[in-house]
Amino acid sequence: MVLDADAHLNDEVFLSPALQNKPASSWGVKVKERLKIVTPYLGKFRPTVGQCCHQCTPDSLGKTLGQRTASLGFQNVLAVDETQIRYRGWLVRRVCCVLFVSGCSVSPSPAGDRLDRVRQSIRVQEALCEEHAAPPGPGHQGESSRLPPYLSSLINTCISPGFLRFGCWLCLKTLGSVFSSIQVNLNHVAALHRASQQGPPLVYVFMRQSSLDFVLIPLLLFTQNLRVPYTFCPQQMNCSWLRSILQKVGVVFLPPNVPTEDDAELDDLYSPTMTALLRELLCEGQALSVSVCRETGRGGQWLARIRQIIKEGVVPDVSLVPVGISYDSIPNTGTPVGLGSLFRRLWAAVWSQPSSSLRVHFAQPFSLKETCATGRCRVDGWRPLQELLLPAVLYGRTEEIVGQRKMSWILPSHYTPELVQSERDLSTALTLHLIYSTTSCMAVMSTSLVATLMLHRHRKGVHASALCRDVAWLTEELLFRNKDVGFGGSLPEVVCYALALLGPHLTIISTASRKDIFVVPRPSVDAITSLSIPTQIVTHSFIAEAVGACAVSAMLSEVASSGVSHRVRSGGQRGEEVRGDMEFDVALCETQLTQRSLQLYHLLPPGFIPPCQSSQSFALEAVDSLVRCGLLVMEEITRDTPVCDSWKRRVGQSWRTMDDLYNSDSDCEEPEARSYKLSQPSQCPKMLFFLCSMLAGHLRALCWATEGVQYLTTPMPVAQCEAVIHLHLCSRANQDKQYESCTEEAARIAVRTLTDLGVLVEEPLGNGTNLAVSPLFLLPDNTQKLQRFITQYIYS
C-alpha cells in the first residue's frame, strides 16, 4: 500500500458547524461519556488513491513515479477567507468571496464560427443529405442550412468569463448553505496542473449520483485556476432563459422537448452533430466533462465518439481523468429542473443549516490512445452470459467455460451507429473500465461505514460502544485495502456525526439506567433503501471477499442440505460422516470454490471488476482473499510418503541430468488439489455472514425477478417490463421484510441480467425494443432451476 507520509486522519475533523455549535443531544453525550477513554484507530497514514491501471496504461503510470512530493493535504473550497486573496482588512473579510472569484483565472471560449465548422463537417453533411433524401455534392450545399435550431443552440454553447465568475460565486454561496465542507485533495490538483501543461486536452469522467455532480467539477476546477470544461449534462432544462445562461458557462443540455438521453440518440442528426461538436472542441484544446451511469452504462457514447475522433487523427490524444465524488448524504435532485423548482430549492438551501460534507478525488490522468491503440485493453474473450452460465444452471455441467460476460446493452446499436462491432466492444470495455476507476477513487464516508454495519452486521440493533469498535475495525480494513476515508477526528465524534445524518433512518433508544444507547434500523422501505445506497462503496471494496464468502456459503449449504458432512482428502479417502446439525469444520475443495466464485462473478453488475482482469484470475483472488483475511486456512494433509521424498520427485520433473533426457515421465503425478477449512469454526460464521450479506440484496432481487417473469404474459416495452418486475420486488419485499432488494435500480439491473441470461429476449419494434419471455423459460422447471442456482449464494 502506497502511503502519503504527511497525511494523517486525525488532522482532519470535518464536523458540521451546525453540529459543533448545536448542544449535544442526550444520546450523543452518552456515546462520548461511554467511549471517552477509547483510543481511536483513525491515526493511520492516508493511502494514495486514483492511480491509473498498471496493465492498460503502464506508460501513464510510469510518468508519475518520479513526481511524488510531500503531501499538500486537503482544502475546503467553501472556506474562502482573506488568506486566499491579496487584500486584508475588515471590509475585505466581508467581500472576500467576490474578490476571490474575480481573481481566479478564466480561459474564455467564445463560440465564434464553430457553428459553421460543424455544419461543414462531412459527418453532418451526410446525415442531412440522408434525412432529406438528397445525394451529397456541391449542388446540395444548401442542405447544410437546414440544421434544426435546437442543434444550432447546442453548438453555440460557450464559456463567458463574466457569467462564469457570477455562476461560481452563486454556487459557493448556495452550496455553503447545503454542505459544511467540500474537500479536494491538493496533490491531485497539482497533478492536473502538470497534465494540463503537457498538451493533450483533459476529459473528466465521473459517475452519476446527483444533479450537483455536474456543478461540482466546474466549480472545483475554477477555484483551483484550472480550465473549466464543457459539461455534457444528459438532463432536461425546462426554463429557457436559465438554459441560455447555463449554456454561457459551458453546459450542454439535451435538446428541448426531448425527455431522456435515449430519445435524443434516436434522432438521426443528434449523434453526428454531437460528434462534430466534440471534434471542434478538442481541436480548440478545450476540456470536457462527461458522466457515466453504473446501472445502465449511459454516457459511454461520449467516450466512443472521443475514441472515434482520436482514431481519425484529428486530435493526437486526450487524457482521461476519473473523478470520484463522495457524499455523506446524496441530495435528492432527480426531478426535472424548472424555474419554480429551482427557486424552491434555492430558498430551502438558504434557510437550511449545512449538515453533510463531500469529498472529491481527481484520479491520475491517463492516455486514451495508450489504452485503446496498444491492444492492452482486450475484449476478445467476451461471451454471452447464457453461454457462460446456462449449461451449469440447466444441465449441471461442471466444466469451466473461459470468457467474460458480454454487456452489449451498455452501448446500444443506435448509439453511434457508424461504429463496427469491434470498435463498439472496445468502447464498451473503456466505459466499464472508467466506471470501475471512478468508483475505486471514491472516498468512504462515515455514513457508509455506519450504514454498512447496521444493515449487514447489526440488523437487529447494536449498542453504541460495540458500533464504535466495529467502525474502527472496518476503517482499518479499508485502509489496508488502499481505500481512502472521507472523515477524521476522534472516534466518538465520527460516530455521533454519522448517527446524526442517518438519524431519520435509525431508531436510537436511550434509557436513564444505562449510559450506552441502542441503535437499530427502522423497519421501513424508505429507511432500508436509504441505508443501502451508501453501502455500495464498501461492498465495492470487499467484493473479492464477498464473492468468496458466498461461494463458501453455497458449499456449506449444499453439505447441510445433504445431511452429511464429508471430509475429502487429496488421496480420495473419505473421512468421518457427521449427521444432524451443520458443522463448520468441513474441508472445502479449492477447485469447487473457484468454480462457484467464477459463476457468481458473472452475475455481478458492472463496475466491480475492471474488464482487463480475467474472470479466472478474479475467482482465484476471491479464494485467496479469504485466506489473507484469516477466514480460510489450508488443510494440512497427512502423507504416507515423507515430504522430502515427495520434494525430490517434484524436483526431478524440472531438473534432470543429460542421462535422463530419454526417460519416460509417464509416472509423473498430477498436482494435488488443495483444500481449505474455516480457521475458527466457532467464530467464523459472524464474519462469513457479514460478507455474504453484502451481495444478498442484489442476488435476492435477481431471484425474485426470475420468479416475476411469469407476470410478463405478452411482449412489452423495456420500461414497462422494469415497472412490472419492480412491482413484484416490492410485493416480495413486504412479505419477507427485505426492503433493500426492491429499489428501482435493483429492478433495472435484474432485467438486464435476465436479458443477458436469455430468460428475456429482445424483439425490435420501431424505435424501441420489446421484451418477452424466452420459450426455454416458459417451462416452470427451468425457471425453478435458475432460482435454485441463484438462491444457493444467498445467506438468509
C-alpha positions in Angstrom: 0.0 0.0 0.0 1.3 3.4 -1.0 1.1 6.0 1.7 1.2 9.7 1.9 3.7 10.3 4.7 2.3 13.6 5.9 -1.4 13.0 5.6 -2.9 11.9 9.0 -6.5 11.1 9.6 -6.5 12.9 13.0 -5.5 16.1 11.3 -8.9 16.5 9.7 -12.1 16.9 11.7 -14.9 17.5 9.3 -17.8 18.1 11.6 -20.7 20.3 10.5 -20.6 23.7 12.1 -24.3 23.2 12.9 -23.4 20.1 14.8 -20.5 21.7 16.5 -22.4 24.7 17.7 -25.6 22.8 18.5 -26.0 21.5 22.1 -25.3 17.8 22.1 -28.3 15.5 22.4 -28.7 13.1 25.3 -27.7 10.1 23.3 -24.7 11.9 21.9 -23.5 12.8 25.4 -23.8 9.2 26.4 -21.8 8.0 23.5 -18.9 10.3 24.3 -19.1 9.6 28.0 -19.1 5.9 27.3 -16.1 6.0 24.9 -14.0 8.9 26.1 -11.2 6.5 27.1 -11.3 4.5 23.9 -8.2 5.2 21.7 -9.5 5.6 18.1 -8.0 3.6 15.3 -8.0 6.5 12.9 -4.4 7.6 13.5 -3.2 5.9 10.3 -1.5 7.3 7.3 -3.7 8.1 4.3 -3.3 5.8 1.3 -2.8 7.2 -2.2 -5.8 6.5 -4.4 -6.6 7.2 -8.0 -3.6 5.6 -9.7 -4.2 4.5 -13.3 -4.3 0.9 -14.3 -0.9 -0.7 -14.3 -1.9 -3.2 -17.0 -3.7 -1.0 -19.5 -1.7 2.2 -19.1 1.8 1.4 -17.8 3.3 4.4 -19.5 1.0 6.9 -17.9 1.6 5.2 -14.6 5.4 5.5 -15.0 5.3 9.2 -15.7 4.3 10.0 -12.1 6.6 7.7 -10.3 9.3 10.3 -10.0 6.9 13.2 -9.4 5.9 12.4 -5.8 6.1 15.3 -3.5 5.2 15.9 0.1 1.5 15.8 0.9 -0.3 19.0 0.3 -3.3 17.9 2.3 -6.9 18.8 1.6 -8.7 22.1 1.0 -12.2 23.1 1.8 -13.3 25.2 -1.3 -16.2 26.7 0.7 -13.9 28.2 3.3 -12.9 31.3 1.3 -11.2 33.9 3.5 -8.7 36.8 3.2 -5.7 34.4 3.1 -6.7 33.4 -0.4 -6.7 37.0 -1.8 -4.2 39.8 -1.9 -6.0 42.3 0.3 -6.6 42.5 4.1 -8.9 44.3 6.4 -12.3 44.1 8.0 -14.1 45.2 4.8 -12.2 42.6 2.8 -13.4 39.9 5.0 -17.0 40.7 4.1 -16.5 40.7 0.4 -13.6 38.2 0.2 -15.7 35.7 -1.8 -16.3 38.3 -4.5 -12.6 39.3 -4.6 -11.6 35.6 -4.7 -13.9 34.8 -7.7 -12.8 37.9 -9.5 -9.1 36.9 -9.0 -9.4 33.3 -10.4 -8.0 32.8 -13.9 -10.5 32.0 -16.6 -9.8 30.8 -20.2 -12.6 32.3 -22.3 -14.0 30.1 -25.0 -16.3 32.0 -27.5 -18.4 30.1 -30.0 -17.1 32.2 -32.9 -17.6 30.4 -36.2 -18.0 27.0 -34.5 -21.5 26.6 -35.9 -20.3 27.0 -39.5 -17.4 24.5 -39.0 -19.9 21.9 -37.6 -22.3 22.5 -40.5 -19.5 21.9 -43.0 -18.2 18.7 -41.4 -18.6 15.6 -43.6 -20.4 13.7 -41.0 -23.2 16.3 -40.5 -23.5 16.9 -44.3 -24.0 13.2 -44.9 -26.6 13.0 -42.2 -28.5 16.0 -43.6 -28.5 14.5 -47.1 -29.8 11.2 -45.8 -32.6 12.9 -43.9 -33.7 14.9 -47.0 -33.0 12.0 -49.4 -30.5 14.1 -51.4 -27.1 12.9 -52.7 -24.1 14.7 -51.2 -22.3 17.0 -53.6 -21.6 20.6 -54.4 -25.0 21.2 -55.7 -26.6 20.4 -52.4 -24.6 22.6 -50.1 -27.8 24.4 -49.3 -28.9 21.4 -47.3 -26.5 22.4 -44.5 -28.7 25.4 -43.7 -31.4 23.0 -42.7 -29.8 22.1 -39.4 -32.5 22.3 -36.8 -32.5 25.3 -34.5 -32.3 23.2 -31.3 -29.0 21.7 -32.5 -27.7 25.1 -33.5 -28.3 26.4 -30.0 -26.3 23.4 -28.5 -23.4 24.1 -30.8 -23.3 27.8 -29.8 -22.6 26.9 -26.2 -19.6 28.9 -24.9 -17.8 29.9 -21.8 -18.1 33.6 -20.9 -15.8 34.9 -18.1 -18.4 37.2 -16.7 -21.2 34.6 -16.5 -18.7 32.0 -15.2 -17.5 34.2 -12.3 -21.0 35.1 -11.3 -22.2 31.5 -11.5 -19.3 30.2 -9.4 -19.9 33.0 -6.8 -23.6 32.0 -6.6 -22.6 28.3 -6.3 -20.2 29.0 -3.5 -22.9 30.8 -1.6 -25.6 28.3 -2.3 -23.5 25.2 -1.6 -22.2 26.7 1.6 -25.8 26.5 2.9 -26.1 22.9 1.9 -22.7 21.4 2.8 -20.4 22.1 5.7 -17.3 21.4 3.6 -16.3 20.3 0.1 -12.9 18.8 0.4 -10.5 18.4 -2.6 -7.1 16.7 -2.5 -4.4 19.3 -3.4 -2.0 16.6 -4.5 -4.5 15.6 -7.2 -4.9 19.3 -8.2 -1.1 19.6 -8.6 -1.1 16.5 -10.9 -3.9 18.1 -13.0 -1.8 21.3 -13.4 1.1 19.2 -14.7 -1.1 17.3 -17.0 -2.8 20.4 -18.4 0.6 21.9 -19.3 1.8 18.8 -21.2 -0.6 19.3 -24.1 -3.4 16.8 -24.5 -6.9 18.1 -23.6 -8.4 16.7 -20.3 -11.6 14.8 -20.3 -13.1 14.4 -16.8 -15.3 11.3 -16.3 -17.5 10.8 -13.2 -20.3 8.5 -12.2 -23.8 10.0 -12.0 -25.2 10.2 -8.5 -26.9 13.6 -8.3 -27.5 16.7 -10.4 -25.0 18.5 -8.2 -22.2 16.4 -9.8 -22.4 18.5 -13.0 -21.9 21.7 -10.9 -19.1 20.5 -8.6 -16.4 19.6 -11.2 -16.5 23.0 -13.0 -16.7 24.8 -9.6 -13.7 23.0 -8.2 -11.6 23.5 -11.3 -12.5 27.2 -11.4 -11.4 27.7 -7.8 -8.1 25.9 -8.5 -7.3 28.0 -11.5 -7.7 25.2 -14.0 -9.5 25.3 -17.3 -13.3 24.9 -16.8 -14.6 22.1 -19.0 -17.6 21.9 -21.3 -20.1 19.8 -19.3 -22.4 17.4 -21.2 -25.4 17.2 -19.0 -28.0 14.5 -20.1 -30.9 16.3 -18.4 -33.7 18.5 -19.5 -33.9 22.2 -18.6 -37.4 23.5 -18.9 -36.6 27.1 -18.2 -35.5 28.7 -21.5 -33.7 31.8 -20.1 -31.9 29.7 -17.4 -30.8 27.3 -20.2 -29.4 30.1 -22.2 -27.5 31.4 -19.1 -26.0 28.0 -18.3 -25.0 27.5 -21.9 -22.8 30.5 -21.5 -20.8 28.7 -18.8 -20.2 25.6 -20.9 -23.2 23.4 -20.1 -24.6 21.3 -23.0 -28.1 20.0 -22.2 -30.4 17.7 -24.0 -32.3 19.3 -26.9 -35.6 20.9 -25.9 -38.7 18.7 -25.7 -36.5 15.6 -25.5 -37.2 13.9 -22.2 -34.4 11.3 -22.0 -31.0 10.6 -23.4 -32.3 7.6 -25.3 -34.8 9.7 -27.1 -32.1 12.2 -28.1 -29.9 9.4 -29.5 -32.8 8.2 -31.7 -32.6 11.4 -33.7 -30.5 10.8 -36.9 -28.9 14.2 -36.7 -28.1 14.3 -33.0 -25.2 11.8 -33.0 -23.3 13.2 -36.0 -23.8 16.8 -34.7 -22.5 16.0 -31.2 -19.5 14.1 -32.7 -18.7 17.1 -34.9 -19.1 19.4 -31.8 -16.7 17.2 -29.8 -14.2 17.3 -32.7 -14.2 21.1 -32.8 -13.9 21.5 -29.0 -11.0 19.1 -28.8 -9.3 20.8 -31.7 -9.6 24.1 -29.8 -7.9 22.4 -26.8 -11.0 22.6 -24.6 -11.5 20.4 -21.6 -14.6 18.2 -21.4 -16.7 16.7 -18.6 -18.9 13.6 -19.2 -20.7 11.3 -16.9 -21.4 7.6 -17.0 -24.2 5.6 -15.3 -23.3 2.4 -13.4 -26.6 0.7 -13.7 -27.3 1.4 -17.4 -23.9 2.3 -18.8 -25.3 5.5 -20.3 -22.7 8.1 -21.1 -20.4 5.6 -22.9 -21.4 7.1 -26.2 -19.4 10.2 -25.5 -16.3 8.1 -24.9 -17.0 6.2 -28.1 -17.2 9.5 -30.0 -14.0 10.7 -28.5 -12.3 7.4 -29.4 -13.5 7.8 -32.9 -12.1 11.3 -33.2 -8.7 10.1 -31.9 -8.7 7.2 -34.4 -9.4 9.6 -37.3 -6.2 11.5 -36.3 -8.0 14.8 -35.8 -6.6 15.1 -32.3 -3.4 13.2 -31.3 -4.6 12.1 -27.9 -6.6 13.1 -24.8 -6.0 12.5 -21.1 -8.9 10.8 -19.2 -9.3 11.8 -15.6 -11.7 9.7 -13.5 -13.4 11.8 -10.7 -14.7 10.2 -7.6 -17.4 12.2 -5.7 -18.3 11.0 -2.2 -21.3 12.4 -0.3 -22.1 11.9 3.3 -25.7 12.1 2.2 -26.6 12.3 -1.5 -29.0 15.1 -2.1 -32.3 14.4 -3.9 -32.1 16.3 -7.2 -33.6 13.8 -9.6 -36.7 15.8 -10.7 -36.5 17.9 -13.9 -35.2 21.4 -13.3 -37.7 24.2 -13.9 -38.0 27.8 -12.7 -40.3 27.1 -9.8 -38.4 24.0 -8.6 -35.1 25.9 -8.8 -36.3 28.8 -6.7 -37.8 26.4 -4.1 -34.5 24.5 -3.8 -32.5 27.7 -3.5 -34.9 29.1 -0.8 -34.8 25.8 1.1 -31.0 25.8 0.8 -30.5 29.3 2.0 -32.6 28.8 5.2 -31.3 25.3 6.0 -28.3 24.6 8.2 -25.4 22.8 6.5 -25.0 19.3 7.9 -23.3 17.0 5.5 -20.0 17.2 3.6 -18.5 15.7 0.5 -15.1 14.9 -0.9 -13.8 14.9 -4.5 -10.8 12.9 -5.7 -9.3 13.5 -9.1 -7.6 10.3 -10.3 -4.3 10.3 -12.2 -4.8 11.3 -15.8 -4.0 8.6 -18.4 -3.8 8.4 -22.1 -6.8 7.3 -24.1 -4.6 6.4 -27.1 -2.4 4.2 -24.9 -5.4 2.4 -23.5 -7.0 1.5 -26.8 -4.4 1.7 -29.6 -1.8 -0.6 -28.0 -4.2 -3.5 -27.5 -3.7 -3.8 -23.8 -7.4 -3.4 -23.1 -8.5 -6.7 -24.7 -12.1 -7.7 -25.4 -11.6 -10.9 -27.4 -12.7 -13.1 -24.5 -16.2 -11.8 -24.2 -19.1 -14.3 -24.5 -22.8 -14.0 -23.9 -23.9 -14.7 -20.4 -26.2 -17.6 -21.4 -23.2 -19.4 -22.9 -21.3 -19.0 -19.6 -24.0 -20.0 -17.1 -26.9 -21.8 -18.7 -25.0 -25.1 -19.1 -24.4 -25.1 -15.4 -27.9 -23.8 -14.5 -30.0 -26.1 -16.6 -27.8 -29.2 -17.1 -25.5 -29.1 -14.1 -22.3 -29.2 -16.1 -19.2 -28.5 -14.1 -16.7 -27.9 -16.9 -15.2 -24.4 -16.8 -16.1 -22.1 -19.7 -13.5 -19.5 -20.3 -14.7 -16.0 -21.0 -16.1 -12.8 -19.6 -19.7 -11.6 -19.7 -20.6 -9.5 -22.7 -22.7 -6.4 -21.9 -23.9 -5.1 -25.3 -26.6 -3.0 -23.7 -24.0 -0.6 -22.3 -23.6 0.9 -25.8 -26.7 0.0 -27.9 -26.6 -0.1 -31.7 -28.5 3.2 -32.1 -25.7 4.9 -30.2 -23.0 5.9 -32.7 -24.4 3.6 -35.4 -21.4 4.2 -37.6 -19.1 2.0 -35.3 -18.3 -1.5 -36.3 -18.8 -4.3 -33.7 -15.1 -4.5 -32.7 -14.9 -0.7 -32.1 -18.2 -0.9 -30.2 -16.8 -3.6 -28.0 -13.6 -1.6 -27.3 -15.7 1.4 -26.4 -17.8 -0.7 -24.1 -14.6 -2.0 -22.4 -13.4 1.6 -21.9 -16.7 2.6 -20.3 -16.6 -0.4 -17.9 -13.0 0.4 -17.0 -13.9 4.1 -16.2 -17.0 3.0 -14.2 -14.6 0.9 -12.1 -11.9 3.6 -11.9 -14.4 6.3 -10.8 -15.8 4.0 -8.1 -12.3 3.0 -6.9 -11.1 6.5 -6.3 -14.2 7.5 -4.3 -13.6 8.0 -0.5 -15.6 6.0 2.0 -17.6 8.4 4.2 -18.5 7.8 7.9 -22.2 7.3 6.9 -21.2 4.5 4.6 -19.4 2.7 7.4 -22.3 3.0 9.9 -24.9 2.1 7.3 -22.9 -1.0 6.2 -22.6 -2.2 9.8 -26.3 -1.5 10.6 -27.5 -3.4 7.5 -25.1 -6.3 7.2 -23.8 -6.9 10.7 -26.3 -5.5 13.3 -29.6 -5.7 11.6 -31.3 -6.4 14.9 -29.6 -3.5 16.6 -26.4 -2.7 18.5 -25.1 -0.7 21.4 -23.1 2.4 20.6 -19.9 1.0 22.2 -19.9 -2.1 20.0 -20.8 0.1 17.0 -17.7 2.3 17.6 -15.4 -0.7 17.9 -16.8 -2.1 14.6 -16.3 1.3 12.9 -12.7 1.4 14.0 -12.2 -2.2 12.7 -13.9 -1.5 9.4 -11.9 1.7 8.9 -8.6 -0.2 9.4 -9.7 -2.9 6.9 -10.5 -0.2 4.3 -7.1 1.4 4.8 -5.4 -1.9 4.4 -7.2 -2.2 1.0 -5.8 1.1 -0.1 -9.2 2.9 0.2 -9.4 6.5 1.4 -11.8 7.6 4.1 -13.6 10.9 4.0 -13.6 11.7 7.7 -11.2 12.2 10.6 -11.1 13.1 14.3 -11.8 11.2 17.4 -13.9 8.0 17.2 -16.9 9.3 19.2 -17.2 12.4 17.1 -17.1 10.4 13.9 -19.8 8.0 15.1 -22.0 10.8 16.5 -21.7 12.7 13.2 -22.8 9.6 11.2 -25.7 8.8 13.5 -26.9 12.4 13.3 -27.0 12.2 9.5 -28.6 8.8 9.4 -31.0 9.6 12.3 -34.2 9.7 10.1 -33.5 6.0 9.1 -32.5 4.7 12.6 -34.2 4.2 15.9 -32.0 5.4 18.8 -33.0 4.2 22.2 -31.6 6.0 25.2 -32.5 5.0 28.7 -31.7 6.6 32.0 -30.5 3.3 33.6 -27.7 2.8 31.0 -25.1 5.1 29.6 -24.9 3.1 26.4 -27.5 3.8 23.8 -29.0 1.2 21.5 -29.3 1.8 17.7 -31.5 -0.2 15.3 -32.5 0.4 11.7 -36.1 1.4 11.1 -38.1 -1.4 9.6 -39.5 0.6 6.7 -38.9 0.7 2.9 -37.6 4.3 2.8 -35.2 3.7 5.7 -33.7 0.4 4.4 -33.3 1.6 0.9 -31.8 4.9 2.0 -29.3 3.0 4.2 -28.4 0.6 1.3 -27.3 3.4 -1.0 -24.1 4.4 0.9 -23.2 0.8 1.5 -22.3 0.2 -2.2 -18.9 1.8 -1.9 -18.0 -0.6 1.0 -19.2 -3.6 -1.0 -17.0 -2.4 -3.9 -14.0 -2.5 -1.5 -14.8 -6.0 -0.2 -16.1 -7.5 -3.5 -13.5 -10.3 -3.7 -14.1 -11.3 -0.1 -17.9 -11.1 -0.6 -17.8 -13.4 -3.7 -15.6 -15.9 -2.0 -17.8 -15.9 1.2 -20.9 -16.5 -0.9 -19.1 -19.4 -2.6 -18.2 -20.9 0.8 -21.7 -20.4 2.0 -23.1 -22.2 -1.1 -20.8 -25.2 -0.5 -21.7 -25.3 3.2 -25.4 -25.1 2.4 -25.0 -28.0 -0.1 -23.4 -30.1 2.6 -26.1 -29.1 5.2 -28.9 -29.9 2.8 -27.5 -33.4 2.2 -27.3 -34.0 5.9 -23.8 -35.4 5.7 -20.5 -33.5 6.2 -17.7 -35.2 4.3 -14.0 -34.5 4.9 -12.4 -35.1 1.5 -8.7 -35.8 1.4 -6.5 -35.3 -1.6 -5.9 -39.0 -1.8 -9.5 -39.7 -2.3 -10.1 -41.2 1.2 -13.4 -40.4 2.8 -13.4 -39.1 6.3 -16.0 -39.3 9.1 -19.6 -38.6 8.5 -21.4 -36.2 10.8 -25.2 -36.3 10.6 -27.6 -33.9 12.2 -26.8 -30.2 12.8 -24.5 -28.5 10.4 -20.9 -28.2 11.5 -18.5 -25.7 10.0 -15.4 -27.9 10.3 -15.7 -29.0 6.7 -13.0 -29.4 4.1 -13.7 -27.3 1.0 -12.0 -28.2 -2.3 -10.2 -25.3 -4.0 -11.4 -26.3 -7.4 -15.1 -26.2 -6.4 -14.6 -22.9 -4.5 -13.0 -21.3 -7.6 -15.8 -22.7 -9.8 -18.6 -21.2 -7.5 -16.8 -17.9 -7.4 -16.4 -17.8 -11.1 -20.2 -18.5 -11.6 -21.1 -15.8 -9.1 -18.7 -13.4 -10.8 -20.8 -13.5 -14.0 -23.9 -12.4 -12.1 -22.3 -9.2 -10.7 -23.5 -5.8 -12.1 -20.9 -3.7 -13.9 -18.4 -1.6 -12.0 -17.0 -4.1 -9.5 -14.2 -5.6 -11.7 -12.1 -3.9 -14.4 -12.5 -5.5 -17.9 -8.8 -6.0 -18.2 -8.9 -8.6 -15.3 -9.8 -12.1 -16.4 -12.7 -13.9 -14.7 -10.4 -16.8 -13.8 -7.9 -14.5 -12.0 -10.7 -12.9 -10.1 -12.1 -16.2 -9.0 -8.7 -17.3 -7.7 -8.3 -13.9 -6.0 -11.7 -14.4 -4.3 -10.5 -17.6 -2.7 -7.1 -16.2 -1.8 -8.7 -13.1 -0.2 -10.4 -15.3 2.3 -7.1 -16.8 3.2 -5.5 -13.4 3.6 -8.2 -12.2 5.9 -7.9 -15.3 8.0 -11.3 -16.8 7.2 -9.9 -19.9 5.5 -6.8 -21.9 6.2 -5.2 -24.5 4.0 -5.9 -28.0 5.4 -2.9 -30.0 6.5 -2.7 -33.3 4.6 -1.2 -36.3 6.3 1.2 -38.2 3.9 2.4 -41.8 3.9 5.5 -40.7 2.0 7.9 -38.3 3.7 7.8 -34.8 2.4 11.5 -34.9 1.4 10.8 -37.9 -0.9 7.9 -36.1 -2.5 10.0 -33.0 -2.9 12.7 -34.9 -4.7 10.2 -36.4 -7.1 8.8 -33.0 -7.9 12.3 -31.5 -8.4 13.1 -34.4 -10.7 10.3 -33.2 -13.0 12.0 -29.9 -13.5 15.7 -30.6 -13.1 17.2 -33.6 -14.9 20.7 -34.8 -15.9 21.7 -35.4 -19.5 21.4 -39.2 -18.9 17.7 -38.8 -18.1 16.6 -37.0 -21.2 15.1 -40.0 -22.8 13.5 -41.3 -19.6 9.7 -41.5 -19.7 7.8 -39.2 -17.5 4.6 -41.1 -17.6 4.9 -41.8 -13.9 4.7 -38.1 -13.0 1.8 -37.4 -10.7 -0.8 -34.7 -11.3 -0.6 -31.8 -8.9 -2.6 -32.4 -5.8 -5.7 -30.3 -5.4 -5.7 -28.1 -2.3 -8.5 -27.9 0.2 -9.4 -25.3 2.8 -11.4 -25.2 6.0 -12.7 -22.4 8.2 -9.9 -21.2 10.5 -12.1 -20.9 13.6 -15.4 -22.8 13.1 -17.0 -21.3 16.3 -16.2 -17.6 15.4 -16.1 -17.5 11.5 -19.8 -17.6 10.8 -20.2 -14.0 12.0 -17.6 -12.7 9.6 -18.7 -15.1 6.9 -22.3 -14.0 7.0 -21.3 -10.3 7.2 -19.5 -10.7 3.8 -22.4 -12.8 2.3 -24.9 -10.1 3.3 -23.2 -7.5 1.1 -24.3 -9.3 -2.0 -27.6 -10.7 -0.7 -29.7 -7.8 -1.8 -28.6 -8.0 -5.4 -28.9 -11.8 -5.5 -32.3 -11.7 -3.8 -33.6 -9.2 -6.3 -32.4 -11.3 -9.2 -34.1 -14.4 -7.7 -37.4 -12.6 -7.2 -37.2 -11.1 -10.7 -36.8 -14.7 -12.0 -39.9 -15.6 -10.2 -41.7 -12.5 -11.5 -41.2 -13.3 -15.2 -44.5 -15.3 -15.0 -46.3 -11.9 -14.9 -44.8 -10.9 -18.3 -47.6 -12.6 -20.3 -47.1 -10.6 -23.5 -44.2 -8.7 -25.1 -43.9 -5.2 -23.6 -41.5 -2.3 -23.7 -38.4 -2.3 -21.5 -39.7 0.4 -19.3 -43.0 -1.4 -18.7 -41.2 -4.6 -18.1 -39.0 -3.0 -15.5 -42.1 -1.5 -13.8 -43.8 -4.9 -13.6 -40.6 -6.5 -12.1 -40.3 -3.6 -9.7 -43.9 -4.1 -8.5 -43.2 -7.7 -7.9 -40.0 -7.0 -6.0 -41.9 -4.6 -3.7 -44.6 -7.2 -3.1 -42.0 -9.9 -2.2 -40.1 -7.4 0.0 -43.2 -6.6 2.0 -43.6 -10.4 2.6 -40.0 -11.1 3.6 -39.2 -7.7 5.1 -36.1 -7.5 2.9 -36.5 -4.0 1.6 -33.0 -3.4 0.1 -34.0 -5.7 -2.8 -37.0 -3.7 -4.0 -35.4 -0.5 -5.4 -35.9 0.7 -9.0 -32.2 0.3 -9.6 -32.4 -3.3 -8.5 -35.2 -3.9 -10.9 -33.3 -2.4 -13.8 -30.2 -4.4 -13.1 -32.2 -7.6 -12.7 -34.0 -7.1 -16.0 -30.6 -6.5 -17.7 -29.2 -9.7 -16.2 -32.2 -11.8 -17.2 -31.9 -10.5 -20.7 -28.3 -11.4 -20.9 -29.1 -14.9 -19.5 -31.7 -15.5 -22.2 -34.6 -15.5 -19.9 -36.0 -12.5 -21.6 -35.5 -12.0 -25.4 -35.5 -8.7 -27.2 -37.9 -8.0 -30.1 -37.2 -4.9 -32.1 -40.3 -2.7 -32.5 -39.9 0.5 -34.4 -37.6 2.9 -32.5 -37.9 0.8 -29.3 -37.5 -2.8 -28.1 -40.0 -5.2 -26.5 -39.1 -7.9 -24.0 -40.7 -11.3 -24.0 -40.1 -14.5 -22.0 -38.0 -17.0 -23.8 -39.7 -20.2 -24.8 -37.0 -22.1 -22.8 -38.1 -20.4 -19.6 -41.8 -20.8 -20.2 -41.2 -24.2 -18.7 -41.6 -24.0 -14.9 -38.8 -26.5 -14.3 -36.1 -24.3 -16.0 -37.3 -21.2 -14.0 -37.0 -23.2 -10.8 -33.5 -24.4 -11.7 -32.4 -20.8 -12.2 -33.9 -19.8 -8.9 -32.2 -22.6 -7.1 -28.9 -21.7 -8.7 -29.1 -18.1 -7.5 -30.5 -19.0 -4.1 -27.5 -21.1 -3.2 -25.4 -18.0 -2.9 -27.9 -16.2 -0.6 -27.4 -16.4 3.1 -30.7 -15.9 5.0 
